Amino acid sequence: MNVINPATEQIIATLAEDNAQTLQTKWERLKTAQPLWQAHPLEERIAVVQKFSALLETNKEQLAHVLTSEVGKPLAQSRNEINGAISRINWLTQNAAKYLGDEVMTETADLEERISYEPLGVVVNISAWNYPYLVGVNVFVPALLAGNAVLYKPSEYASLTGLEIERLWIQAGLNEDLFVAAIGTGNVGAILLDMPFDGYFFTGSYKTGQFIYNKVAAKMVPCQCELGGKDPLYVTDDVADINAVAAGTADGAFYNNGQSCCSVERIYVHEKNYDAYVAAFEKEVQSWKTGDPTEDGVYFGPLTRKDQIAVLEAQVADALQKGAKIITGGKRQEGKGYYFQPTILIEVTSDMQVMKDESFGPIIGIMKVKNDAEALAQMRDTEYGLTASVYSSDQQRAAVLLQQVNAGSGYWNCCDRVSAALPWSGRNHSGFGATLSHAGLRAFTKPKGYHLRKG
């Protein structure tokens, strides 16, 4: 399997793919090692995870260069991702004892009722390429803290990073049979679905998530799917600083080239602020540099996947055919690499692909609305339900709107952010289940109730 640098289109590595035989061997290693890991006291498991986190910090620069070389994100953003992973690990390790330890629910003179959180066993994490450290940490860190063994399949677009993660776990002192990477394309993922894992945790597209869920349903084991989004954002008429809002929301739409499941993907602006917002939004985007992702100051690197260029071109063509106008961008950038110009579309309508289908690229549609009711109707007009944002000076006004949007996360005066303290979850085509927070720690456990009669 060739690993291609999306900025240069050069092959930078060739890796051997796993097959049914090698995957079976890896599963057997995990199955044998897991009970011994479960028997380790939680504080010892926490200590290993903390060593892994320290190694991320120590090796950050080298890890960032590897990540940038295979996914194309600017080095500064690769460093930010690793910093974010370290921060999440810190929260998870600090709170592991609180949420994974036994809970005494009732205690009387003659009876104790207790909940014990046991690990699922051997779990598989089929992960994503856009934030391999962040979406990986969401799964394999709480899984290991809870006492599970993990087979980790990085995306084929982030395989070098996956191998670095495996190396650092071993260096941190984790038994090499407790975290094992599986290398390959979708064919390898398909083999994993036929294997007897005790839990399946997937991050990726709705289509693939639906396939995985249907495939493993008969096993009656946990299957969590963190899927895509078409996340809406509404700018009301009472925002205090339209320029600051435009700058912040532009970053929410275009950070990591828009290749984030929680990127702002469609924007609704009250007619009072529409013209000023669009002008400020365009000015902000135009100020960002496109180029070699290893150069300082670059905001836009290449897309990770060549095939996504055609998706974005189709969305632009559809929008223009239906009456939209391009403010800037709209096509592939000339030269080497999978570069697509940052694209802003106005006079968009809800029937355009760019306002309905996940873009996963540097493209945004901005629509004018008359009032909150129209904005709410547009925000709710989607099959997805990951995040939703409202910018307003009135918190209560924003809360009323956000309560009526079926999404896993609601943002007031912010967007495109994740906190380890809060559950990360989707609704409808954005998936189900939760990572992070206490819910994410316990997602990798099976509770057992103990009825303990004294005397």
C-alpha positions in Angstrom: 0.0 0.0 0.0 1.5 3.3 -1.1 1.4 6.4 1.1 1.2 9.6 -0.9 2.0 13.1 0.2 -1.0 15.1 -0.9 1.0 18.3 -1.3 3.5 16.8 -3.7 1.7 13.7 -5.0 4.9 11.7 -4.3 5.0 8.3 -2.8 6.6 8.7 0.6 6.3 5.1 2.0 5.1 1.7 1.0 3.5 -0.5 3.7 2.6 -4.1 3.8 -1.2 -4.6 4.3 -2.7 -6.9 6.7 -4.7 -9.9 5.6 -7.1 -12.4 7.3 -4.2 -14.5 8.6 -2.2 -11.6 10.2 -5.4 -10.1 11.6 -6.3 -13.4 13.2 -2.9 -13.6 14.8 -3.2 -10.1 16.1 -6.6 -10.8 17.6 -5.3 -13.8 19.4 -2.5 -11.8 20.9 -5.0 -9.2 22.1 -7.4 -11.9 23.5 -4.6 -13.5 25.5 -3.2 -10.3 26.9 -6.4 -8.5 27.8 -7.3 -10.4 31.1 -3.8 -9.6 32.5 -4.3 -5.9 31.7 -7.8 -5.9 33.2 -6.2 -7.3 36.4 -3.8 -4.4 36.7 -5.0 -1.8 39.2 -6.5 1.2 37.6 -3.8 3.5 38.9 -1.2 1.4 37.0 -3.2 1.7 33.8 -3.5 5.5 34.3 0.3 5.7 34.8 1.0 4.0 31.4 -1.5 6.3 29.7 0.2 9.3 31.3 3.6 8.1 30.0 2.1 7.9 26.5 0.9 11.4 26.8 4.4 12.6 27.9 5.9 10.9 24.8 3.4 12.8 22.6 4.8 16.0 24.1 8.5 14.9 23.8 8.1 13.7 20.2 5.6 16.4 19.1 7.7 18.0 16.3 8.6 14.7 14.6 5.0 13.4 15.0 3.6 16.6 13.5 5.9 16.3 10.4 4.8 12.7 9.9 1.1 13.8 10.1 1.5 16.7 7.8 3.4 14.6 5.2 0.5 12.1 4.8 -2.6 14.2 5.4 -1.4 17.6 4.2 -2.6 19.8 7.1 -0.3 22.7 7.9 2.4 22.0 10.5 0.9 24.4 13.0 -2.4 22.6 12.8 -0.7 19.2 13.2 1.0 20.6 16.4 -2.3 21.9 17.6 -3.9 18.5 17.1 -1.2 16.8 19.2 -1.6 19.5 21.9 -5.3 18.8 21.9 -4.8 15.1 22.3 -2.5 15.7 25.3 -5.2 17.9 26.8 -7.9 15.3 26.4 -5.7 12.6 27.8 -5.1 14.8 30.9 -8.8 15.1 31.5 -9.5 11.4 30.9 -6.7 10.3 33.3 -7.7 12.8 36.0 -11.3 11.5 35.9 -10.8 7.8 35.2 -10.9 6.8 38.9 -14.1 8.8 39.4 -16.1 7.2 36.6 -14.5 3.8 36.2 -14.3 2.8 39.9 -17.0 0.9 41.7 -20.1 3.0 42.8 -22.0 2.2 45.9 -25.6 3.1 45.2 -27.2 1.9 48.4 -25.8 1.0 51.8 -27.8 0.0 54.8 -27.0 -2.0 57.9 -27.6 -5.3 56.1 -27.3 -4.6 52.4 -25.0 -3.0 49.9 -25.9 -2.3 46.3 -22.9 -1.6 44.1 -22.1 -1.1 40.4 -18.8 -2.4 38.9 -17.6 -1.3 35.5 -16.0 -4.2 33.7 -14.1 -3.8 30.4 -15.8 -5.0 27.2 -12.8 -7.2 26.3 -11.0 -6.8 23.0 -12.3 -3.8 21.0 -11.6 -2.6 17.5 -11.2 1.1 16.6 -11.6 1.8 12.9 -10.4 5.4 12.9 -10.4 8.5 10.7 -7.6 10.4 8.8 -8.7 14.0 9.4 -7.8 14.1 13.1 -6.0 10.7 13.8 -4.7 11.8 17.2 -7.9 13.4 18.4 -10.5 10.9 17.2 -8.1 8.1 18.2 -7.6 9.4 21.7 -11.4 9.6 22.1 -11.5 5.9 21.7 -8.3 4.0 22.5 -7.4 6.0 25.7 -10.6 5.4 27.6 -10.7 1.8 26.2 -7.3 1.1 27.7 -8.0 2.9 30.9 -11.1 0.7 31.3 -9.0 -2.5 30.9 -9.6 -3.4 27.3 -7.2 -4.5 24.6 -7.4 -2.5 21.3 -6.9 -3.4 17.7 -6.5 0.0 16.0 -7.0 0.4 12.3 -5.9 3.9 11.2 -7.3 5.2 8.0 -5.1 4.2 5.0 -4.5 8.0 4.7 -3.0 8.2 8.2 -1.2 4.9 8.4 2.2 6.3 9.2 0.7 8.2 12.1 -1.1 5.0 13.3 2.2 3.2 13.4 3.8 6.0 15.3 1.0 5.8 17.9 1.6 2.0 18.2 5.3 2.6 18.7 4.7 5.2 21.4 2.4 2.9 23.4 5.1 0.2 23.5 7.6 2.8 24.5 5.3 4.0 27.3 5.4 0.5 28.7 2.2 -1.0 27.4 2.5 -4.7 26.6 2.8 -4.9 22.8 -0.1 -7.3 22.7 -2.6 -4.8 24.1 -2.5 -2.2 21.4 -1.9 -3.5 17.9 -2.3 -1.5 14.6 -3.9 -3.1 11.5 -2.7 -1.6 8.2 -4.7 -1.5 5.1 -7.6 -0.1 3.1 -11.3 -0.9 3.3 -10.7 -4.5 2.6 -8.9 -4.9 5.9 -11.8 -3.1 7.6 -14.2 -5.6 6.1 -12.3 -8.5 7.5 -12.4 -7.0 10.9 -16.2 -6.9 10.8 -16.3 -10.7 10.6 -14.0 -11.2 13.6 -15.3 -11.8 17.2 -14.5 -8.4 18.7 -16.3 -7.3 21.9 -17.0 -3.8 20.6 -16.7 -1.8 17.4 -15.9 1.9 17.4 -15.9 3.7 14.1 -15.2 7.3 13.0 -16.0 8.2 9.4 -18.8 8.7 6.9 -22.5 8.0 7.3 -22.5 5.4 4.5 -19.6 3.4 5.9 -21.0 3.7 9.5 -24.4 2.4 8.3 -22.6 -0.6 6.6 -20.6 -1.4 9.7 -23.6 -1.2 12.0 -25.7 -3.5 9.8 -22.8 -5.9 9.5 -22.1 -6.4 13.2 -25.7 -6.0 14.6 -26.2 -9.7 14.9 -23.3 -10.0 17.2 -25.1 -7.9 19.8 -22.0 -6.2 21.0 -21.6 -2.4 21.4 -21.1 -0.6 18.1 -20.6 3.2 18.2 -20.4 5.3 15.1 -19.1 8.9 15.1 -20.2 10.1 11.6 -20.3 13.2 9.5 -22.3 16.4 9.8 -23.8 19.3 7.9 -23.4 21.7 10.8 -25.5 24.9 10.7 -24.6 28.3 12.1 -26.9 31.3 12.6 -25.8 34.9 13.0 -28.6 36.9 14.5 -29.3 40.7 14.2 -28.0 41.6 17.6 -24.4 40.5 17.6 -22.1 43.1 19.0 -19.1 42.8 16.7 -19.9 41.5 13.2 -16.3 41.6 12.1 -15.1 39.4 15.0 -18.0 37.0 14.4 -17.2 36.7 10.7 -13.5 36.0 11.5 -14.3 33.4 14.1 -16.9 31.6 12.1 -14.7 31.6 8.9 -12.1 29.7 10.9 -14.9 27.4 12.1 -15.7 26.7 8.5 -12.3 26.4 7.0 -9.9 25.1 9.7 -8.2 21.9 8.5 -9.4 22.8 5.0 -13.0 22.2 6.2 -12.1 18.5 6.7 -13.8 18.2 10.1 -17.0 16.5 11.0 -17.9 19.4 13.1 -16.8 22.1 10.7 -19.4 24.9 10.0 -20.9 23.7 6.8 -23.8 26.1 6.2 -24.3 29.6 7.5 -27.5 31.6 7.9 -27.3 35.3 8.6 -30.0 37.7 9.6 -30.7 40.2 6.8 -29.8 43.1 9.0 -26.2 41.9 9.2 -25.9 39.9 6.0 -24.0 42.3 3.8 -21.5 43.3 6.5 -21.0 39.7 7.5 -20.3 38.5 4.0 -17.8 41.3 3.4 -16.0 40.6 6.6 -16.0 36.8 6.1 -14.5 37.2 2.6 -11.8 39.6 3.9 -10.8 37.1 6.6 -10.6 34.2 4.2 -8.6 36.2 1.6 -6.1 37.0 4.3 -5.1 33.4 4.8 -2.2 31.9 2.9 -2.4 28.8 0.8 0.8 26.8 0.1 3.3 24.1 1.2 2.0 22.9 4.6 5.5 22.7 5.9 6.0 26.5 5.5 5.3 28.9 8.4 2.1 30.9 8.1 0.3 28.6 5.7 -3.4 28.1 6.6 -4.6 26.1 3.6 -2.7 23.0 2.7 -3.9 20.4 0.2 -6.9 18.2 0.7 -6.0 14.8 2.0 -7.9 12.8 -0.7 -7.7 13.5 -4.4 -11.2 12.2 -4.9 -12.7 15.0 -2.8 -11.8 17.5 -5.4 -14.5 16.1 -7.7 -17.1 16.3 -4.9 -16.4 20.0 -4.3 -16.4 20.7 -8.1 -19.8 19.0 -8.3 -21.2 21.1 -5.4 -20.0 24.3 -7.0 -21.5 23.4 -10.4 -24.8 22.4 -8.8 -25.0 25.7 -6.9 -24.1 27.9 -9.9 -26.7 26.0 -12.1 -29.3 26.8 -9.4 -28.5 30.5 -9.1 -25.7 30.9 -6.6 -22.9 33.3 -7.0 -19.2 32.8 -6.2 -17.5 35.4 -4.0 -14.1 33.8 -4.2 -12.6 30.4 -5.2 -14.7 27.7 -6.9 -12.1 25.5 -8.5 -9.1 23.3 -8.1 -5.8 25.2 -7.8 -3.3 24.7 -10.6 -0.1 22.8 -10.1 1.0 19.8 -8.0 -1.0 18.7 -5.0 -4.6 18.2 -4.1 -5.4 21.9 -3.6 -8.8 23.4 -3.9 -9.4 27.2 -3.7 -11.3 28.3 -0.5 -14.8 28.9 -1.9 -17.6 31.2 -0.7 -21.0 31.0 -2.3 -23.9 33.4 -1.7 -27.5 33.5 -2.9 -27.7 29.9 -2.0 -30.9 27.9 -1.5 -31.7 24.9 0.6 -32.0 22.6 -2.4 -28.4 23.0 -3.4 -26.0 20.2 -2.7 -23.6 22.6 -0.9 -26.4 23.2 1.7 -27.5 19.6 2.0 -24.6 17.2 1.5 -21.5 17.1 3.6 -18.7 19.0 1.8 -15.6 18.1 3.8 -13.6 20.7 2.1 -12.9 24.5 1.9 -16.3 25.5 0.7 -19.2 27.3 2.4 -22.7 28.6 1.5 -24.0 31.7 3.2 -27.8 32.3 3.2 -29.8 35.4 4.1 -32.7 34.9 6.5 -35.5 37.3 7.7 -35.9 36.2 11.3 -35.2 33.5 13.9 -38.1 31.3 12.7 -36.7 31.1 9.1 -33.2 30.4 10.5 -34.5 27.7 12.7 -36.4 26.0 9.9 -33.3 26.0 7.8 -31.0 24.7 10.6 -33.4 21.8 11.2 -33.6 20.9 7.5 -31.0 18.2 7.5 -30.5 14.5 7.9 -27.5 15.1 10.1 -27.3 16.2 13.8 -23.8 16.7 15.1 -23.5 20.4 16.1 -25.3 23.7 15.7 -24.2 27.2 16.5 -26.0 30.5 17.3 -24.3 33.9 17.6 -26.3 36.4 19.5 -25.9 38.9 22.4 -28.8 37.2 24.1 -28.1 33.8 25.6 -31.7 33.0 26.3 -32.6 33.7 22.6 -29.8 31.4 21.5 -30.8 28.7 24.0 -34.4 28.6 22.7 -33.1 28.1 19.2 -30.5 25.4 20.1 -33.0 23.4 22.2 -35.1 23.0 19.0 -32.2 21.7 16.9 -31.7 17.9 17.1 -27.9 17.9 17.4 -25.4 16.4 19.9 -23.7 19.7 20.7 -25.0 23.2 20.8 -22.7 26.3 20.7 -23.5 29.8 21.8 -21.1 32.4 20.4 -18.6 29.7 19.4 -18.3 26.8 17.0 -16.2 23.9 15.9 -14.9 23.0 19.3 -14.7 19.8 21.4 -14.2 19.5 25.2 -13.1 16.3 26.9 -15.5 17.2 29.8 -18.6 17.0 27.5 -20.0 14.1 25.6 -19.2 14.0 21.9 -22.2 12.5 20.2 -24.3 12.7 17.1 -27.9 12.3 16.1 -29.5 10.8 13.0 -26.9 10.4 10.2 -24.2 11.9 12.4 -24.2 8.6 14.4 -24.9 7.5 17.9 -23.1 6.7 21.1 -20.7 9.0 22.9 -17.1 9.5 23.5 -15.4 11.9 26.0 -16.9 12.9 29.3 -18.0 10.4 31.9 -20.2 8.8 29.1 -17.2 8.2 26.9 -15.2 6.6 29.7 -18.0 4.2 30.5 -18.7 3.5 26.8 -15.9 0.9 27.0 -17.4 -0.9 29.9 -20.2 -3.2 30.8 -21.8 -2.5 34.2 -22.4 -5.3 36.7 -24.8 -4.8 39.6 -23.9 -6.4 42.9 -26.5 -7.1 45.6 -24.5 -7.8 48.7 -26.4 -9.0 51.7 -24.3 -8.6 54.9 -24.1 -11.2 57.6 
